[in-house]
Amino acid sequence: MCTGGSETHRHEMTCKGDSGGPLLLRKRMRYFQVGVISWGTTQICDSKTVVKDDDWPSDARDFHISVFSLMPWLRQHLDKDLEFLKDT
């Protein structure tokens, strides 16, 4: 999965060190984890560079691993420790 946006619709960008963190989606005032932060194309958060919202590179993107594609592995290794919802 990819986030980052375009000239007309930008998403918050991740920074170096954010890898492994959650990608959350808000739906009806609830938050759901849909991905895990993996890597990005542009480092806009280093201490030497101050990037304001208007100056974000339009081609900056962050890439995430989908939690849904990991479900079989998660169930296999965590089934004894977590209670998973039944598939519908």
A tleap script that builds the chain and sets N, CA, C and O, in Angstrom:
source leaprc.protein.ff14SB
mol = sequence {
  NMET CYS THR GLY GLY SER GLU THR HIE ARG
  HIE GLU MET THR CYS LYS GLY ASP SER GLY
  GLY PRO LEU LEU LEU ARG LYS ARG MET ARG
  TYR PHE GLN VAL GLY VAL ILE SER TRP GLY
  THR THR GLN ILE CYS ASP SER LYS THR VAL
  VAL LYS ASP ASP ASP TRP PRO SER ASP ALA
  ARG ASP PHE HIE ILE SER VAL PHE SER LEU
  MET PRO TRP LEU ARG GLN HIE LEU ASP LYS
  ASP LEU GLU PHE LEU LYS ASP CTHR
}
set mol.1.N position { 0.851 -1.163 0.000 }
set mol.1.CA position { 0.000 0.000 0.000 }
set mol.1.C position { 0.901 1.231 0.000 }
set mol.1.O position { 2.038 1.190 0.468 }
set mol.2.N position { 0.368 2.320 -0.533 }
set mol.2.CA position { 1.148 3.535 -0.705 }
set mol.2.C position { 0.359 4.734 -0.174 }
set mol.2.O position { -0.846 4.840 -0.400 }
set mol.3.N position { 1.046 5.636 0.534 }
set mol.3.CA position { 0.450 6.899 0.960 }
set mol.3.C position { 1.402 8.026 0.578 }
set mol.3.O position { 2.554 7.780 0.220 }
set mol.4.N position { 0.938 9.211 0.650 }
set mol.4.CA position { 1.769 10.364 0.336 }
set mol.4.C position { 0.959 11.465 -0.278 }
set mol.4.O position { 1.122 12.635 0.067 }
set mol.5.N position { 0.087 11.101 -1.185 }
set mol.5.CA position { -0.820 12.076 -1.751 }
set mol.5.C position { -0.338 12.690 -3.050 }
set mol.5.O position { 0.572 12.186 -3.708 }
set mol.6.N position { -0.969 13.779 -3.392 }
set mol.6.CA position { -0.674 14.488 -4.630 }
set mol.6.C position { -0.709 15.978 -4.333 }
set mol.6.O position { -0.846 16.380 -3.177 }
set mol.7.N position { -0.589 16.780 -5.346 }
set mol.7.CA position { -0.635 18.230 -5.159 }
set mol.7.C position { -1.930 18.671 -4.478 }
set mol.7.O position { -1.908 19.580 -3.648 }
set mol.8.N position { -3.042 18.050 -4.813 }
set mol.8.CA position { -4.333 18.501 -4.284 }
set mol.8.C position { -4.761 17.782 -3.012 }
set mol.8.O position { -5.627 18.285 -2.297 }
set mol.9.N position { -4.186 16.627 -2.708 }
set mol.9.CA position { -4.604 15.880 -1.523 }
set mol.9.C position { -3.384 15.195 -0.920 }
set mol.9.O position { -2.906 14.188 -1.442 }
set mol.10.N position { -2.888 15.744 0.175 }
set mol.10.CA position { -1.687 15.193 0.799 }
set mol.10.C position { -2.036 14.454 2.086 }
set mol.10.O position { -2.953 14.834 2.814 }
set mol.11.N position { -1.284 13.394 2.344 }
set mol.11.CA position { -1.378 12.649 3.596 }
set mol.11.C position { -0.150 12.993 4.422 }
set mol.11.O position { 0.857 13.446 3.878 }
set mol.12.N position { -0.222 12.786 5.717 }
set mol.12.CA position { 0.960 12.959 6.558 }
set mol.12.C position { 2.042 11.986 6.110 }
set mol.12.O position { 1.757 10.839 5.765 }
set mol.13.N position { 3.272 12.451 6.121 }
set mol.13.CA position { 4.394 11.607 5.721 }
set mol.13.C position { 5.041 11.003 6.965 }
set mol.13.O position { 5.002 11.599 8.042 }
set mol.14.N position { 5.626 9.837 6.816 }
set mol.14.CA position { 6.356 9.219 7.907 }
set mol.14.C position { 7.798 9.703 7.875 }
set mol.14.O position { 8.249 10.281 6.887 }
set mol.15.N position { 8.502 9.464 8.950 }
set mol.15.CA position { 9.895 9.883 9.086 }
set mol.15.C position { 10.780 8.675 9.326 }
set mol.15.O position { 10.297 7.598 9.678 }
set mol.16.N position { 12.085 8.860 9.134 }
set mol.16.CA position { 13.042 7.798 9.419 }
set mol.16.C position { 12.857 7.381 10.871 }
set mol.16.O position { 12.787 8.233 11.757 }
set mol.17.N position { 12.779 6.098 11.117 }
set mol.17.CA position { 12.538 5.594 12.463 }
set mol.17.C position { 11.099 5.187 12.701 }
set mol.17.O position { 10.798 4.550 13.710 }
set mol.18.N position { 10.192 5.547 11.781 }
set mol.18.CA position { 8.780 5.181 11.918 }
set mol.18.C position { 8.496 3.756 11.443 }
set mol.18.O position { 7.411 3.230 11.691 }
set mol.19.N position { 9.448 3.131 10.768 }
set mol.19.CA position { 9.237 1.782 10.238 }
set mol.19.C position { 8.788 0.832 11.341 }
set mol.19.O position { 9.311 0.860 12.455 }
set mol.20.N position { 7.813 -0.004 11.015 }
set mol.20.CA position { 7.258 -0.941 11.981 }
set mol.20.C position { 6.045 -0.387 12.712 }
set mol.20.O position { 5.342 -1.126 13.402 }
set mol.21.N position { 5.795 0.909 12.565 }
set mol.21.CA position { 4.634 1.529 13.199 }
set mol.21.C position { 3.359 1.242 12.423 }
set mol.21.O position { 3.415 0.714 11.312 }
set mol.22.N position { 2.209 1.585 12.998 }
set mol.22.CA position { 0.933 1.269 12.359 }
set mol.22.C position { 0.511 2.287 11.307 }
set mol.22.O position { 0.810 3.475 11.426 }
set mol.23.N position { -0.177 1.821 10.291 }
set mol.23.CA position { -0.920 2.669 9.367 }
set mol.23.C position { -2.379 2.503 9.768 }
set mol.23.O position { -2.938 1.412 9.656 }
set mol.24.N position { -2.996 3.586 10.237 }
set mol.24.CA position { -4.357 3.528 10.758 }
set mol.24.C position { -5.339 4.197 9.810 }
set mol.24.O position { -5.017 5.194 9.165 }
set mol.25.N position { -6.522 3.646 9.736 }
set mol.25.CA position { -7.620 4.196 8.945 }
set mol.25.C position { -8.765 4.510 9.903 }
set mol.25.O position { -9.156 3.663 10.706 }
set mol.26.N position { -9.301 5.724 9.817 }
set mol.26.CA position { -10.435 6.087 10.670 }
set mol.26.C position { -11.728 5.881 9.890 }
set mol.26.O position { -11.887 6.375 8.774 }
set mol.27.N position { -12.630 5.156 10.494 }
set mol.27.CA position { -13.929 4.871 9.896 }
set mol.27.C position { -14.986 5.000 10.979 }
set mol.27.O position { -14.972 4.252 11.956 }
set mol.28.N position { -15.910 5.954 10.808 }
set mol.28.CA position { -16.990 6.177 11.777 }
set mol.28.C position { -16.463 6.333 13.205 }
set mol.28.O position { -16.936 5.671 14.128 }
set mol.29.N position { -15.499 7.198 13.367 }
set mol.29.CA position { -14.928 7.532 14.673 }
set mol.29.C position { -14.207 6.369 15.355 }
set mol.29.O position { -13.981 6.412 16.565 }
set mol.30.N position { -13.844 5.335 14.604 }
set mol.30.CA position { -13.040 4.231 15.125 }
set mol.30.C position { -11.796 4.113 14.269 }
set mol.30.O position { -11.821 4.420 13.077 }
set mol.31.N position { -10.717 3.672 14.875 }
set mol.31.CA position { -9.460 3.508 14.150 }
set mol.31.C position { -9.155 2.028 13.971 }
set mol.31.O position { -9.323 1.224 14.888 }
set mol.32.N position { -8.702 1.688 12.771 }
set mol.32.CA position { -8.358 0.311 12.425 }
set mol.32.C position { -6.943 0.293 11.867 }
set mol.32.O position { -6.588 1.125 11.032 }
set mol.33.N position { -6.140 -0.654 12.327 }
set mol.33.CA position { -4.812 -0.800 11.736 }
set mol.33.C position { -4.958 -1.598 10.451 }
set mol.33.O position { -5.469 -2.717 10.452 }
set mol.34.N position { -4.499 -1.002 9.353 }
set mol.34.CA position { -4.598 -1.661 8.048 }
set mol.34.C position { -3.224 -1.973 7.461 }
set mol.34.O position { -3.124 -2.703 6.475 }
set mol.35.N position { -2.171 -1.429 8.056 }
set mol.35.CA position { -0.846 -1.670 7.516 }
set mol.35.C position { 0.244 -1.429 8.544 }
set mol.35.O position { -0.007 -0.977 9.661 }
set mol.36.N position { 1.471 -1.747 8.125 }
set mol.36.CA position { 2.673 -1.531 8.919 }
set mol.36.C position { 3.622 -0.695 8.060 }
set mol.36.O position { 3.880 -1.035 6.906 }
set mol.37.N position { 4.138 0.392 8.621 }
set mol.37.CA position { 5.029 1.278 7.868 }
set mol.37.C position { 6.293 0.531 7.493 }
set mol.37.O position { 6.908 -0.126 8.333 }
set mol.38.N position { 6.679 0.633 6.224 }
set mol.38.CA position { 7.862 -0.059 5.738 }
set mol.38.C position { 8.962 0.934 5.353 }
set mol.38.O position { 10.005 0.973 6.006 }
set mol.39.N position { 8.751 1.734 4.309 }
set mol.39.CA position { 9.794 2.655 3.847 }
set mol.39.C position { 9.183 3.804 3.055 }
set mol.39.O position { 8.010 3.755 2.685 }
set mol.40.N position { 9.973 4.831 2.796 }
set mol.40.CA position { 9.511 5.983 2.039 }
set mol.40.C position { 10.513 6.401 0.978 }
set mol.40.O position { 11.672 5.986 1.011 }
set mol.41.N position { 10.066 7.219 0.039 }
set mol.41.CA position { 10.935 7.648 -1.061 }
set mol.41.C position { 11.704 8.925 -0.761 }
set mol.41.O position { 12.728 9.194 -1.388 }
set mol.42.N position { 11.217 9.719 0.198 }
set mol.42.CA position { 11.824 11.020 0.474 }
set mol.42.C position { 11.918 11.234 1.975 }
set mol.42.O position { 10.947 11.020 2.701 }
set mol.43.N position { 13.092 11.659 2.441 }
set mol.43.CA position { 13.263 11.963 3.857 }
set mol.43.C position { 12.984 13.454 4.047 }
set mol.43.O position { 13.821 14.294 3.715 }
set mol.44.N position { 11.812 13.778 4.581 }
set mol.44.CA position { 11.464 15.182 4.780 }
set mol.44.C position { 11.543 15.579 6.246 }
set mol.44.O position { 11.190 16.705 6.599 }
set mol.45.N position { 11.998 14.675 7.103 }
set mol.45.CA position { 11.949 14.930 8.545 }
set mol.45.C position { 13.317 15.059 9.201 }
set mol.45.O position { 13.388 15.146 10.427 }
set mol.46.N position { 14.403 15.076 8.437 }
set mol.46.CA position { 15.694 15.152 9.114 }
set mol.46.C position { 15.867 16.512 9.785 }
set mol.46.O position { 15.213 17.483 9.404 }
set mol.47.N position { 16.734 16.580 10.769 }
set mol.47.CA position { 16.866 17.782 11.589 }
set mol.47.C position { 17.469 18.962 10.828 }
set mol.47.O position { 17.371 20.099 11.288 }
set mol.48.N position { 18.083 18.717 9.685 }
set mol.48.CA position { 18.701 19.796 8.904 }
set mol.48.C position { 17.731 20.421 7.907 }
set mol.48.O position { 17.988 21.504 7.382 }
set mol.49.N position { 16.632 19.748 7.649 }
set mol.49.CA position { 15.691 20.212 6.644 }
set mol.49.C position { 14.349 20.527 7.293 }
set mol.49.O position { 13.777 19.686 7.987 }
set mol.50.N position { 13.857 21.719 7.072 }
set mol.50.CA position { 12.533 22.081 7.544 }
set mol.50.C position { 11.629 22.142 6.318 }
set mol.50.O position { 11.822 22.983 5.440 }
set mol.51.N position { 10.647 21.254 6.262 }
set mol.51.CA position { 9.739 21.185 5.124 }
set mol.51.C position { 8.344 21.544 5.601 }
set mol.51.O position { 7.765 20.846 6.433 }
set mol.52.N position { 7.808 22.627 5.076 }
set mol.52.CA position { 6.448 23.037 5.418 }
set mol.52.C position { 5.477 22.326 4.484 }
set mol.52.O position { 5.870 21.830 3.428 }
set mol.53.N position { 4.207 22.278 4.880 }
set mol.53.CA position { 3.198 21.579 4.078 }
set mol.53.C position { 3.206 22.019 2.622 }
set mol.53.O position { 3.049 21.184 1.731 }
set mol.54.N position { 3.383 23.304 2.360 }
set mol.54.CA position { 3.352 23.805 0.989 }
set mol.54.C position { 4.567 23.386 0.178 }
set mol.54.O position { 4.542 23.456 -1.051 }
set mol.55.N position { 5.637 22.951 0.850 }
set mol.55.CA position { 6.888 22.614 0.162 }
set mol.55.C position { 7.109 21.121 -0.013 }
set mol.55.O position { 8.148 20.709 -0.529 }
set mol.56.N position { 6.146 20.300 0.409 }
set mol.56.CA position { 6.328 18.856 0.284 }
set mol.56.C position { 6.528 18.475 -1.176 }
set mol.56.O position { 5.826 18.980 -2.051 }
set mol.57.N position { 7.475 17.592 -1.442 }
set mol.57.CA position { 7.619 17.112 -2.822 }
set mol.57.C position { 6.360 16.354 -3.246 }
set mol.57.O position { 5.875 15.495 -2.511 }
set mol.58.N position { 5.841 16.668 -4.411 }
set mol.58.CA position { 4.586 16.036 -4.851 }
set mol.58.C position { 4.753 14.558 -5.144 }
set mol.58.O position { 3.768 13.821 -5.186 }
set mol.59.N position { 5.996 14.108 -5.350 }
set mol.59.CA position { 6.218 12.697 -5.662 }
set mol.59.C position { 6.649 11.879 -4.440 }
set mol.59.O position { 6.998 10.707 -4.585 }
set mol.60.N position { 6.634 12.470 -3.241 }
set mol.60.CA position { 7.015 11.734 -2.030 }
set mol.60.C position { 5.952 10.694 -1.698 }
set mol.60.O position { 4.758 10.993 -1.698 }
set mol.61.N position { 6.385 9.493 -1.420 }
set mol.61.CA position { 5.465 8.396 -1.103 }
set mol.61.C position { 6.019 7.571 0.047 }
set mol.61.O position { 7.233 7.456 0.215 }
set mol.62.N position { 5.120 7.000 0.834 }
set mol.62.CA position { 5.465 6.032 1.865 }
set mol.62.C position { 4.828 4.702 1.482 }
set mol.62.O position { 3.731 4.667 0.925 }
set mol.63.N position { 5.520 3.615 1.783 }
set mol.63.CA position { 5.028 2.289 1.429 }
set mol.63.C position { 4.804 1.470 2.694 }
set mol.63.O position { 5.583 1.540 3.645 }
set mol.64.N position { 3.733 0.699 2.688 }
set mol.64.CA position { 3.283 -0.044 3.861 }
set mol.64.C position { 2.977 -1.485 3.476 }
set mol.64.O position { 2.636 -1.786 2.332 }
set mol.65.N position { 3.110 -2.365 4.462 }
set mol.65.CA position { 2.738 -3.764 4.288 }
set mol.65.C position { 1.302 -3.922 4.768 }
set mol.65.O position { 0.970 -3.493 5.874 }
set mol.66.N position { 0.461 -4.521 3.968 }
set mol.66.CA position { -0.937 -4.722 4.327 }
set mol.66.C position { -1.068 -5.753 5.444 }
set mol.66.O position { -0.528 -6.855 5.345 }
set mol.67.N position { -1.781 -5.396 6.498 }
set mol.67.CA position { -2.033 -6.329 7.592 }
set mol.67.C position { -2.883 -7.498 7.094 }
set mol.67.O position { -2.731 -8.624 7.568 }
set mol.68.N position { -3.768 -7.234 6.150 }
set mol.68.CA position { -4.678 -8.269 5.662 }
set mol.68.C position { -3.935 -9.398 4.950 }
set mol.68.O position { -4.334 -10.558 5.046 }
set mol.69.N position { -2.866 -9.069 4.242 }
set mol.69.CA position { -2.100 -10.129 3.570 }
set mol.69.C position { -1.288 -10.956 4.570 }
set mol.69.O position { -0.837 -12.053 4.240 }
set mol.70.N position { -1.102 -10.446 5.777 }
set mol.70.CA position { -0.356 -11.166 6.814 }
set mol.70.C position { -1.245 -12.008 7.726 }
set mol.70.O position { -0.736 -12.728 8.585 }
set mol.71.N position { -2.556 -11.930 7.556 }
set mol.71.CA position { -3.474 -12.612 8.469 }
set mol.71.C position { -3.212 -14.118 8.606 }
set mol.71.O position { -3.233 -14.623 9.728 }
set mol.72.N position { -2.969 -14.848 7.526 }
set mol.72.CA position { -2.702 -16.277 7.716 }
set mol.72.C position { -1.479 -16.524 8.614 }
set mol.72.O position { -1.510 -17.404 9.474 }
set mol.73.N position { -0.422 -15.762 8.417 }
set mol.73.CA position { 0.786 -15.907 9.237 }
set mol.73.C position { 0.501 -15.513 10.691 }
set mol.73.O position { 0.930 -16.202 11.617 }
set mol.74.N position { -0.219 -14.409 10.887 }
set mol.74.CA position { -0.556 -13.965 12.235 }
set mol.74.C position { -1.389 -15.011 12.963 }
set mol.74.O position { -1.143 -15.300 14.134 }
set mol.75.N position { -2.375 -15.580 12.271 }
set mol.75.CA position { -3.213 -16.621 12.886 }
set mol.75.C position { -2.384 -17.850 13.251 }
set mol.75.O position { -2.570 -18.442 14.314 }
set mol.76.N position { -1.478 -18.222 12.368 }
set mol.76.CA position { -0.654 -19.409 12.606 }
set mol.76.C position { 0.223 -19.240 13.851 }
set mol.76.O position { 0.370 -20.174 14.640 }
set mol.77.N position { 0.796 -18.065 14.023 }
set mol.77.CA position { 1.765 -17.866 15.098 }
set mol.77.C position { 1.188 -17.245 16.369 }
set mol.77.O position { 1.810 -17.341 17.427 }
set mol.78.N position { 0.018 -16.614 16.294 }
set mol.78.CA position { -0.525 -15.914 17.456 }
set mol.78.C position { -1.882 -16.432 17.914 }
set mol.78.O position { -2.481 -15.873 18.833 }
set mol.79.N position { -2.363 -17.482 17.287 }
set mol.79.CA position { -3.714 -17.981 17.581 }
set mol.79.C position { -3.899 -18.358 19.050 }
set mol.79.O position { -4.999 -18.215 19.583 }
set mol.80.N position { -2.855 -18.831 19.706 }
set mol.80.CA position { -2.972 -19.218 21.111 }
set mol.80.C position { -2.972 -18.006 22.037 }
set mol.80.O position { -3.459 -18.088 23.164 }
set mol.81.N position { -2.431 -16.882 21.570 }
set mol.81.CA position { -2.304 -15.685 22.407 }
set mol.81.C position { -3.367 -14.636 22.149 }
set mol.81.O position { -3.632 -13.809 23.021 }
set mol.82.N position { -3.986 -14.644 20.974 }
set mol.82.CA position { -4.981 -13.649 20.610 }
set mol.82.C position { -6.271 -14.322 20.167 }
set mol.82.O position { -6.259 -15.462 19.701 }
set mol.83.N position { -7.372 -13.617 20.314 }
set mol.83.CA position { -8.647 -14.111 19.814 }
set mol.83.C position { -8.973 -13.360 18.521 }
set mol.83.O position { -9.213 -12.153 18.546 }
set mol.84.N position { -8.982 -14.060 17.413 }
set mol.84.CA position { -9.261 -13.458 16.113 }
set mol.84.C position { -10.742 -13.518 15.811 }
set mol.84.O position { -11.430 -14.457 16.213 }
set mol.85.N position { -11.234 -12.510 15.100 }
set mol.85.CA position { -12.611 -12.541 14.623 }
set mol.85.C position { -12.759 -13.620 13.578 }
set mol.85.O position { -11.818 -13.901 12.836 }
set mol.86.N position { -13.912 -14.221 13.511 }
set mol.86.CA position { -14.188 -15.248 12.497 }
set mol.86.C position { -14.258 -14.605 11.122 }
set mol.86.O position { -14.752 -13.486 10.980 }
set mol.87.N position { -13.762 -15.311 10.103 }
set mol.87.CA position { -13.867 -14.832 8.724 }
set mol.87.C position { -15.334 -14.845 8.304 }
set mol.87.O position { -16.092 -15.744 8.665 }
set mol.88.N position { -15.714 -13.833 7.536 }
set mol.88.CA position { -17.099 -13.790 7.054 }
set mol.88.C position { -17.159 -14.078 5.588 }
set mol.88.O position { -18.243 -14.086 5.005 }
savepdb mol mol.pdb
quit
